Amino acid sequence: MKTRLLNLFFLFALLTPCNARDDIRQMSASEFRDAVAGDSSAALLDVRSAKEYAGGHLASAMNIDILQEEAFVSKAKSLDKSKTWYIYCRSGRRSMRAACLMKDLGYSVVNMEGGITAWEKAKFPVT
């Protein structure tokens, strides 16, 4: 029962838009790149599907699909809270959802505006 209620809470959190949250730092692709390079506690998180991730991702990025709610919640809970999590997706919408959820779980997070689409448009490298 407790697990079911917790899963419903996280599903609600995933489906609730949080684009207007002031407590989530958002950065352009170039700001994001520079911040990651200058942050010794940086960790990259790609929240797209495994297929999207395989098609190209930022070097050293971990992949957890935000659309796989239970797996995302389970894996997110086990991430290192001492790190700053730099999160991205294709366009920034899914990563904002992930950032909101992780922020609520006590993580320090940064969302890349425009996602990997903006990153590639700036001609930054993908793996």
QUIFEN-V275224 format. One record per pair of residues at least 12 apart in sequence whose ideal C-beta (glycine too) atoms are under 10 Angstrom apart, sorted by the first residue. I is the first residue (numbers start at 1). J is the second residue. If there is no record, write none. Layout:
BEGIN
I_J / I_J
END
This chain:
BEGIN
3_70 / 6_70 / 6_73 / 7_69 / 7_70 / 7_73 / 7_74 / 8_69 / 9_73 / 9_104 / 10_69 / 10_70 / 10_72 / 10_73 / 10_74 / 10_76 / 10_77 / 10_101 / 10_104 / 10_105 / 11_69 / 11_70 / 11_73 / 13_69 / 13_73 / 13_97 / 13_98 / 13_100 / 13_101 / 13_104 / 13_105 / 14_66 / 14_67 / 14_69 / 14_72 / 14_73 / 14_94 / 14_97 / 14_98 / 14_100 / 14_101 / 15_69 / 15_97 / 16_97 / 16_100 / 16_101 / 17_93 / 17_96 / 17_97 / 17_100 / 18_96 / 18_97 / 18_99 / 18_100 / 18_101 / 18_103 / 18_104 / 18_111 / 19_92 / 19_93 / 19_96 / 19_97 / 19_100 / 19_111 / 21_96 / 21_99 / 21_100 / 21_103 / 21_104 / 21_111 / 23_99 / 23_100 / 23_103 / 23_104 / 23_109 / 24_87 / 24_95 / 24_96 / 24_99 / 24_100 / 24_102 / 24_103 / 24_109 / 24_110 / 24_111 / 25_84 / 25_86 / 25_99 / 25_103 / 25_108 / 25_109 / 25_110 / 25_111 / 26_92 / 26_95 / 26_96 / 26_99 / 26_110 / 26_111 / 26_112 / 26_113 / 26_114 / 27_86 / 27_88 / 27_110 / 27_111 / 27_112 / 27_113 / 27_114 / 28_112 / 28_113 / 28_114 / 28_118 / 28_119 / 28_122 / 29_88 / 29_112 / 29_113 / 29_114 / 29_115 / 29_116 / 29_117 / 29_118 / 29_119 / 29_120 / 29_121 / 29_122 / 29_123 / 29_124 / 30_118 / 30_119 / 30_122 / 30_124 / 31_110 / 31_112 / 31_113 / 32_44 / 32_58 / 32_86 / 32_87 / 32_88 / 32_110 / 32_111 / 32_112 / 32_113 / 32_114 / 32_115 / 32_118 / 32_119 / 32_122 / 32_124 / 33_58 / 33_86 / 33_112 / 33_119 / 33_122 / 33_124 / 33_125 / 35_84 / 35_86 / 35_110 / 35_112 / 36_58 / 36_59 / 36_60 / 36_61 / 36_84 / 36_86 / 36_110 / 36_112 / 39_83 / 39_84 / 39_86 / 39_108 / 39_110 / 40_83 / 40_84 / 41_80 / 41_82 / 41_83 / 41_84 / 41_85 / 41_108 / 42_60 / 42_83 / 42_84 / 42_85 / 42_86 / 42_110 / 43_60 / 43_61 / 43_62 / 43_79 / 43_80 / 43_82 / 43_83 / 43_84 / 43_85 / 43_86 / 43_87 / 43_107 / 43_108 / 44_57 / 44_58 / 44_59 / 44_60 / 44_61 / 44_62 / 44_63 / 44_83 / 44_85 / 44_86 / 44_87 / 44_88 / 44_112 / 45_58 / 45_61 / 45_62 / 45_63 / 45_64 / 45_66 / 45_75 / 45_76 / 45_79 / 45_83 / 45_85 / 45_86 / 45_87 / 45_88 / 45_89 / 45_95 / 45_98 / 45_99 / 45_102 / 45_107 / 45_109 / 45_110 / 46_58 / 46_61 / 46_62 / 46_63 / 46_64 / 46_65 / 46_66 / 46_86 / 46_87 / 46_88 / 46_89 / 46_90 / 46_94 / 46_95 / 46_98 / 46_115 / 46_116 / 47_61 / 47_62 / 47_63 / 47_64 / 47_65 / 47_66 / 47_67 / 47_68 / 47_72 / 47_76 / 47_87 / 47_88 / 47_89 / 47_90 / 47_94 / 47_95 / 47_96 / 47_97 / 47_98 / 47_99 / 47_101 / 47_102 / 47_111 / 47_115 / 48_61 / 48_63 / 48_64 / 48_65 / 48_66 / 48_67 / 48_88 / 48_89 / 48_90 / 48_91 / 48_94 / 48_95 / 48_115 / 48_116 / 49_63 / 49_65 / 49_66 / 49_67 / 49_68 / 49_89 / 49_90 / 49_94 / 50_63 / 50_64 / 50_65 / 50_68 / 51_65 / 52_65 / 52_89 / 52_90 / 52_94 / 52_116 / 53_65 / 53_116 / 53_127 / 55_116 / 55_126 / 56_116 / 56_119 / 56_120 / 56_125 / 56_126 / 56_127 / 57_88 / 57_116 / 57_119 / 57_126 / 57_127 / 58_86 / 58_88 / 58_112 / 58_116 / 58_119 / 58_124 / 58_125 / 58_126 / 58_127 / 59_125 / 59_126 / 59_127 / 60_127 / 61_86 / 61_87 / 61_88 / 61_116 / 61_126 / 61_127 / 62_75 / 62_79 / 62_85 / 63_75 / 64_76 / 64_79 / 64_87 / 64_98 / 65_89 / 65_94 / 65_98 / 66_87 / 66_89 / 66_93 / 66_94 / 66_95 / 66_96 / 66_97 / 66_98 / 66_99 / 66_101 / 67_89 / 67_94 / 67_97 / 69_101 / 72_97 / 72_98 / 72_101 / 72_102 / 73_101 / 73_105 / 76_98 / 76_101 / 76_102 / 76_105 / 76_107 / 77_102 / 77_105 / 77_106 / 77_107 / 79_102 / 79_105 / 79_107 / 80_107 / 81_102 / 81_105 / 81_106 / 81_107 / 81_108 / 82_107 / 82_108 / 83_107 / 83_108 / 83_109 / 84_107 / 84_108 / 84_109 / 84_110 / 85_98 / 85_99 / 85_102 / 85_103 / 85_107 / 85_108 / 85_109 / 85_110 / 85_111 / 86_99 / 86_108 / 86_109 / 86_110 / 86_111 / 86_112 / 87_99 / 87_101 / 87_102 / 87_107 / 87_109 / 87_110 / 87_111 / 87_112 / 87_115 / 88_110 / 88_111 / 88_112 / 88_113 / 88_114 / 88_115 / 88_116 / 88_117 / 88_118 / 88_119 / 89_111 / 89_112 / 89_114 / 89_115 / 89_116 / 89_117 / 90_114 / 90_115 / 90_116 / 90_117 / 90_118 / 91_112 / 91_113 / 91_114 / 91_115 / 91_116 / 91_117 / 91_118 / 92_111 / 92_112 / 92_113 / 92_114 / 92_115 / 92_116 / 92_117 / 92_118 / 93_111 / 93_115 / 94_111 / 94_115 / 95_109 / 95_110 / 95_111 / 95_112 / 95_113 / 95_114 / 95_115 / 95_116 / 96_109 / 96_111 / 96_112 / 96_113 / 96_115 / 97_111 / 98_111 / 99_111 / 99_112
END
